[in-house]
């Protein structure tokens, strides 16, 4: 009976290690890089307006961090407009 337990333990240990390694590999791509501070760059900050860094990552390719006269700072795309539906 003890040899059967030993055999089962030896079989379960590699299986558990493979499952843990597979889980780690599957979840490795779920990490999001923190938001890097974005300087206003070529965009001119209007007088009397404080620059505010982005609070979340750029929604997609082509968006730039820009000032909106009514809502403040936000992501703007030259073709699709403001992120989150600002007008």
OpenMM code with the backbone's topology and positions (N, CA, C; nanometers):
from openmm import Vec3, app, unit

residues = "UNK UNK UNK UNK UNK UNK UNK UNK UNK UNK UNK UNK UNK UNK UNK UNK UNK UNK UNK UNK UNK UNK UNK UNK UNK UNK UNK UNK UNK UNK UNK UNK UNK UNK UNK UNK UNK UNK UNK UNK UNK UNK UNK UNK UNK UNK UNK UNK UNK UNK UNK UNK UNK UNK UNK UNK UNK UNK UNK UNK UNK UNK UNK UNK UNK UNK UNK UNK UNK UNK UNK UNK UNK UNK UNK UNK UNK UNK UNK UNK UNK UNK UNK UNK UNK UNK UNK".split()
positions = [
    Vec3(0.0812, -0.1195, 0.0000),
    Vec3(0.0000, 0.0000, 0.0000),
    Vec3(0.0857, 0.1262, 0.0000),
    Vec3(0.1940, 0.1278, 0.0740),
    Vec3(0.2791, 0.2458, 0.0790),
    Vec3(0.3488, 0.2696, -0.0551),
    Vec3(0.3805, 0.1642, -0.1290),
    Vec3(0.4435, 0.1831, -0.2608),
    Vec3(0.3445, 0.2448, -0.3598),
    Vec3(0.2153, 0.2152, -0.3452),
    Vec3(0.1136, 0.2751, -0.4311),
    Vec3(0.1017, 0.4251, -0.4025),
    Vec3(0.1032, 0.4623, -0.2743),
    Vec3(0.0996, 0.6040, -0.2379),
    Vec3(0.2201, 0.6784, -0.2938),
    Vec3(0.3364, 0.6182, -0.2843),
    Vec3(0.4587, 0.6788, -0.3336),
    Vec3(0.4513, 0.6983, -0.4858),
    Vec3(0.3946, 0.6020, -0.5549),
    Vec3(0.3802, 0.6111, -0.7005),
    Vec3(0.2824, 0.7217, -0.7385),
    Vec3(0.1727, 0.7325, -0.6645),
    Vec3(0.0738, 0.8368, -0.6920),
    Vec3(0.1342, 0.9743, -0.6658),
    Vec3(0.2085, 0.9897, -0.5566),
    Vec3(0.2731, 1.1172, -0.5259),
    Vec3(0.3708, 1.1577, -0.6348),
    Vec3(0.4480, 1.0628, -0.6833),
    Vec3(0.5449, 1.0920, -0.7892),
    Vec3(0.4745, 1.1333, -0.9184),
    Vec3(0.3572, 1.0805, -0.9431),
    Vec3(0.2830, 1.1138, -1.0648),
    Vec3(0.2139, 1.2492, -1.0516),
    Vec3(0.1703, 1.2845, -0.9317),
    Vec3(0.0958, 1.4085, -0.9104),
    Vec3(0.1889, 1.5294, -0.9083),
    Vec3(0.3075, 1.5161, -0.8556),
    Vec3(0.3995, 1.6287, -0.8430),
    Vec3(0.4332, 1.6922, -0.9785),
    Vec3(0.4729, 1.6169, -1.0815),
    Vec3(0.4991, 1.6807, -1.2117),
    Vec3(0.3725, 1.7415, -1.2739),
    Vec3(0.2596, 1.6774, -1.2498),
    Vec3(0.1338, 1.7305, -1.3016),
    Vec3(0.1020, 1.8658, -1.2374),
    Vec3(0.1231, 1.8760, -1.1070),
    Vec3(0.0981, 2.0022, -1.0367),
    Vec3(0.1959, 2.1100, -1.0841),
    Vec3(0.3212, 2.0743, -1.1053),
    Vec3(0.4193, 2.1709, -1.1551),
    Vec3(0.3838, 2.2167, -1.2967),
    Vec3(0.3401, 2.1243, -1.3806),
    Vec3(0.3008, 2.1602, -1.5175),
    Vec3(0.1780, 2.2506, -1.5164),
    Vec3(0.0831, 2.2234, -1.4294),
    Vec3(-0.0363, 2.3072, -1.4179),
    Vec3(-0.0001, 2.4474, -1.3693),
    Vec3(0.0888, 2.4568, -1.2719),
    Vec3(0.1315, 2.5878, -1.2214),
    Vec3(0.2073, 2.6655, -1.3282),
    Vec3(0.2953, 2.5987, -1.4018),
    Vec3(0.3701, 2.6655, -1.5088),
    Vec3(0.2775, 2.7096, -1.6210),
    Vec3(0.1794, 2.6284, -1.6537),
    Vec3(0.0828, 2.6647, -1.7573),
    Vec3(-0.0017, 2.7843, -1.7168),
    Vec3(-0.0436, 2.7879, -1.5913),
    Vec3(-0.1209, 2.9016, -1.5411),
    Vec3(-0.0378, 3.0293, -1.5435),
    Vec3(0.0875, 3.0189, -1.5043),
    Vec3(0.1761, 3.1350, -1.5048),
    Vec3(0.1968, 3.1865, -1.6467),
    Vec3(0.2169, 3.0964, -1.7412),
    Vec3(0.2368, 3.1368, -1.8803),
    Vec3(0.1099, 3.1982, -1.9391),
    Vec3(-0.0055, 3.1447, -1.9035),
    Vec3(-0.1316, 3.1962, -1.9576),
    Vec3(-0.1636, 3.3348, -1.9026),
    Vec3(-0.1271, 3.3617, -1.7784),
    Vec3(-0.1600, 3.4904, -1.7167),
    Vec3(-0.0479, 3.5932, -1.7295),
    Vec3(0.0626, 3.5571, -1.7918),
    Vec3(0.1755, 3.6495, -1.8033),
    Vec3(0.1424, 3.7694, -1.8914),
    Vec3(0.0557, 3.7547, -1.9889),
    Vec3(0.0212, 3.8643, -2.0781),
    Vec3(-0.0844, 3.9565, -2.0221),
    Vec3(-0.1333, 3.9341, -1.9034),
    Vec3(-0.2408, 4.0150, -1.8458),
    Vec3(-0.1906, 4.1385, -1.7729),
    Vec3(-0.0615, 4.1579, -1.7673),
    Vec3(-0.0056, 4.2704, -1.6937),
    Vec3(-0.0117, 4.3952, -1.7822),
    Vec3(-0.0613, 4.5050, -1.7281),
    Vec3(-0.0686, 4.6314, -1.8005),
    Vec3(0.0399, 4.7228, -1.7478),
    Vec3(0.1133, 4.7825, -1.8387),
    Vec3(0.2195, 4.8745, -1.7985),
    Vec3(0.1581, 5.0007, -1.7389),
    Vec3(0.2214, 5.0587, -1.6381),
    Vec3(0.1669, 5.1809, -1.5798),
    Vec3(0.1704, 5.2964, -1.6800),
    Vec3(0.0865, 5.3939, -1.6578),
    Vec3(0.0792, 5.5093, -1.7465),
    Vec3(0.2041, 5.5932, -1.7300),
    Vec3(0.2729, 5.6162, -1.8402),
    Vec3(0.3919, 5.6998, -1.8357),
    Vec3(0.3503, 5.8459, -1.8459),
    Vec3(0.4169, 5.9346, -1.7759),
    Vec3(0.3821, 6.0753, -1.7878),
    Vec3(0.4037, 6.1238, -1.9310),
    Vec3(0.3050, 6.1936, -1.9828),
    Vec3(0.3125, 6.2434, -2.1195),
    Vec3(0.3224, 6.3946, -2.1147),
    Vec3(0.4288, 6.4474, -2.1721),
    Vec3(0.4439, 6.5920, -2.1770),
    Vec3(0.3541, 6.6481, -2.2869),
    Vec3(0.3102, 6.7703, -2.2729),
    Vec3(0.2227, 6.8273, -2.3744),
    Vec3(0.2812, 6.8246, -2.5149),
    Vec3(0.4138, 6.8229, -2.5281),
    Vec3(0.4765, 6.8119, -2.6591),
    Vec3(0.4463, 6.9320, -2.7469),
    Vec3(0.4092, 6.9080, -2.8727),
    Vec3(0.3866, 7.0195, -2.9645),
    Vec3(0.2572, 7.0958, -2.9340),
    Vec3(0.1696, 7.0358, -2.8551),
    Vec3(0.0441, 7.1028, -2.8222),
    Vec3(0.0701, 7.2134, -2.7218),
    Vec3(0.0144, 7.3301, -2.7457),
    Vec3(0.0339, 7.4453, -2.6582),
    Vec3(-0.0760, 7.4465, -2.5524),
    Vec3(-0.0350, 7.4542, -2.4278),
    Vec3(-0.1308, 7.4611, -2.3173),
    Vec3(-0.1872, 7.6033, -2.3126),
    Vec3(-0.3209, 7.6160, -2.3131),
    Vec3(-0.3796, 7.7510, -2.3070),
    Vec3(-0.3395, 7.8238, -2.1783),
    Vec3(-0.3346, 7.9566, -2.1817),
    Vec3(-0.2973, 8.0306, -2.0610),
    Vec3(-0.3991, 8.0081, -1.9483),
    Vec3(-0.3480, 7.9904, -1.8290),
    Vec3(-0.4340, 7.9710, -1.7124),
    Vec3(-0.4815, 7.8280, -1.6932),
    Vec3(-0.4316, 7.7339, -1.7738),
    Vec3(-0.4726, 7.5935, -1.7642),
    Vec3(-0.3557, 7.5123, -1.7098),
    Vec3(-0.3827, 7.4332, -1.6088),
    Vec3(-0.2797, 7.3466, -1.5512),
    Vec3(-0.2750, 7.2152, -1.6291),
    Vec3(-0.1538, 7.1689, -1.6582),
    Vec3(-0.1384, 7.0414, -1.7280),
    Vec3(-0.1678, 6.9268, -1.6314),
    Vec3(-0.2474, 6.8304, -1.6747),
    Vec3(-0.2815, 6.7127, -1.5945),
    Vec3(-0.2373, 6.5898, -1.6728),
    Vec3(-0.1602, 6.5030, -1.6102),
    Vec3(-0.1123, 6.3815, -1.6767),
    Vec3(-0.2269, 6.2823, -1.6957),
    Vec3(-0.2152, 6.1936, -1.7953),
    Vec3(-0.3213, 6.0939, -1.8180),
    Vec3(-0.3424, 6.0047, -1.6972),
    Vec3(-0.4688, 5.9700, -1.6720),
    Vec3(-0.5029, 5.8841, -1.5587),
    Vec3(-0.5140, 5.7383, -1.6009),
    Vec3(-0.5197, 5.7116, -1.7314),
    Vec3(-0.5296, 5.5752, -1.7823),
    Vec3(-0.4552, 5.5672, -1.9144),
    Vec3(-0.4207, 5.4447, -1.9592),
    Vec3(-0.3403, 5.4311, -2.0811),
    Vec3(-0.4136, 5.4809, -2.2054),
    Vec3(-0.3366, 5.5098, -2.3094),
    Vec3(-0.3929, 5.5543, -2.4359),
    Vec3(-0.4908, 5.4485, -2.4878),
    Vec3(-0.6149, 5.4874, -2.5251),
    Vec3(-0.7162, 5.3896, -2.5651),
    Vec3(-0.6797, 5.3089, -2.6888),
    Vec3(-0.6119, 5.3694, -2.7838),
    Vec3(-0.5751, 5.3000, -2.9068),
    Vec3(-0.4674, 5.3815, -2.9779),
    Vec3(-0.4189, 5.3266, -3.0870),
    Vec3(-0.3160, 5.3936, -3.1650),
    Vec3(-0.3748, 5.5199, -3.2287),
    Vec3(-0.2999, 5.6280, -3.2256),
    Vec3(-0.3427, 5.7512, -3.2893),
    Vec3(-0.4010, 5.8550, -3.1952),
    Vec3(-0.4323, 5.8183, -3.0722),
    Vec3(-0.4869, 5.9145, -2.9766),
    Vec3(-0.3740, 5.9988, -2.9185),
    Vec3(-0.4018, 6.1261, -2.8946),
    Vec3(-0.3050, 6.2156, -2.8306),
    Vec3(-0.3716, 6.2803, -2.7091),
    Vec3(-0.2913, 6.3099, -2.6091),
    Vec3(-0.3403, 6.3738, -2.4876),
    Vec3(-0.3549, 6.5217, -2.5176),
    Vec3(-0.4777, 6.5731, -2.5086),
    Vec3(-0.5054, 6.7090, -2.5529),
    Vec3(-0.6042, 6.7765, -2.4583),
    Vec3(-0.6075, 6.9087, -2.4608),
    Vec3(-0.6975, 6.9857, -2.3746),
    Vec3(-0.8300, 7.0109, -2.4460),
    Vec3(-0.9406, 6.9858, -2.3767),
    Vec3(-1.0754, 7.0147, -2.4277),
    Vec3(-1.1267, 7.1361, -2.3516),
    Vec3(-1.1779, 7.2387, -2.4225),
    Vec3(-1.2184, 7.3616, -2.3525),
    Vec3(-1.3300, 7.3433, -2.2501),
    Vec3(-1.4146, 7.2426, -2.2676),
    Vec3(-1.5267, 7.2235, -2.1745),
    Vec3(-1.4984, 7.1185, -2.0675),
    Vec3(-1.4313, 7.0074, -2.1057),
    Vec3(-1.4126, 6.8943, -2.0139),
    Vec3(-1.2730, 6.8841, -1.9530),
    Vec3(-1.1776, 6.9589, -2.0054),
    Vec3(-1.0412, 6.9494, -1.9534),
    Vec3(-0.9564, 6.8564, -2.0391),
    Vec3(-0.8609, 6.7890, -1.9756),
    Vec3(-0.7671, 6.7042, -2.0482),
    Vec3(-0.8291, 6.5696, -2.0813),
    Vec3(-0.7988, 6.5179, -2.2014),
    Vec3(-0.8496, 6.3881, -2.2422),
    Vec3(-0.7824, 6.3395, -2.3691),
    Vec3(-0.8163, 6.2167, -2.4082),
    Vec3(-0.7585, 6.1559, -2.5282),
    Vec3(-0.8377, 6.1975, -2.6511),
    Vec3(-0.7680, 6.2448, -2.7545),
    Vec3(-0.8321, 6.2890, -2.8780),
    Vec3(-0.7682, 6.2191, -2.9979),
    Vec3(-0.8523, 6.1766, -3.0905),
    Vec3(-0.8053, 6.1138, -3.2145),
    Vec3(-0.8420, 6.2066, -3.3294),
    Vec3(-0.7502, 6.2318, -3.4232),
    Vec3(-0.7794, 6.3263, -3.5311),
    Vec3(-0.8962, 6.2839, -3.6214),
    Vec3(-0.9251, 6.1541, -3.6314),
    Vec3(-1.0345, 6.1052, -3.7168),
    Vec3(-1.1597, 6.0741, -3.6350),
    Vec3(-1.1441, 6.0049, -3.5225),
    Vec3(-1.2583, 5.9556, -3.4445),
    Vec3(-1.3048, 6.0519, -3.3349),
    Vec3(-1.2298, 6.1559, -3.3083),
    Vec3(-1.2711, 6.2541, -3.2075),
    Vec3(-1.2274, 6.2169, -3.0668),
    Vec3(-1.3024, 6.2646, -2.9711),
    Vec3(-1.2669, 6.2481, -2.8300),
    Vec3(-1.3067, 6.1109, -2.7782),
    Vec3(-1.2202, 6.0558, -2.6938),
    Vec3(-1.2511, 5.9295, -2.6284),
    Vec3(-1.3609, 5.9545, -2.5257),
    Vec3(-1.4485, 5.8589, -2.5071),
    Vec3(-1.5636, 5.8673, -2.4167),
    Vec3(-1.6714, 5.9637, -2.4675),
    Vec3(-1.6718, 5.9932, -2.5964),
    Vec3(-1.7817, 6.0640, -2.6578),
    Vec3(-1.7933, 6.2132, -2.6321),
    Vec3(-1.6852, 6.2792, -2.5940),
    Vec3(-1.6943, 6.4235, -2.5751),
    Vec3(-1.7154, 6.4898, -2.7107),
    Vec3(-1.7847, 6.6007, -2.7139),
    Vec3(-1.8080, 6.6738, -2.8405),
    Vec3(-1.7495, 6.8129, -2.8293),
] * unit.nanometer
topology = app.Topology()
chain = topology.addChain("A")
for resn in residues:
    res = topology.addResidue(resn, chain)
    for name in ("N", "CA", "C"):
        topology.addAtom(name, app.Element.getBySymbol(name[0]), res)
